[in-house]
Amino acid sequence: QVQLVESGGGLVQPGGSLRLSCAASGFTFSSFAMSWYRQAPGKERELVAAITSAGGRTNYRDSVKGRFTISRDNAKNTAYLQMNSLKPEDTAVYYCNAGFNWPQYAGSWGQGTQVTVSS
């Protein structure tokens, strides 16, 4: 079955950086776009960044443009989210899923990884 395992979160000061990883299994990773979502307390899950199956096109929500970079390694079935210049408003649980505009496997979310930006 589909498994999505996020890692790399933590506590970081404003202006700091983190690199998240998403290890995927149970589907043909290289055939699907991948995306990162986040959910802050009391808010709905939102799409943060997406990348096409071969990595040729990416998309970001406006609030993270220029600070976050999504990438993937199809040989390792892993997607990444490099987050720089982190702000307190980036604090959330971060999740990955297949798909570019919506989650392909909405019934198979992983446990997510907590990112806390605070001084």
Salt bridges, closest charged atoms under 4 A:
GLU46 OE2 - ARG38 NE 2.74
GLU46 OE1 - ARG61 NH2 3.50
ASP62 OD1 - LYS65 NZ 3.05
ASP90 OD1 - ARG38 NH1 2.96
ASP90 OD2 - ARG67 NH1 2.73
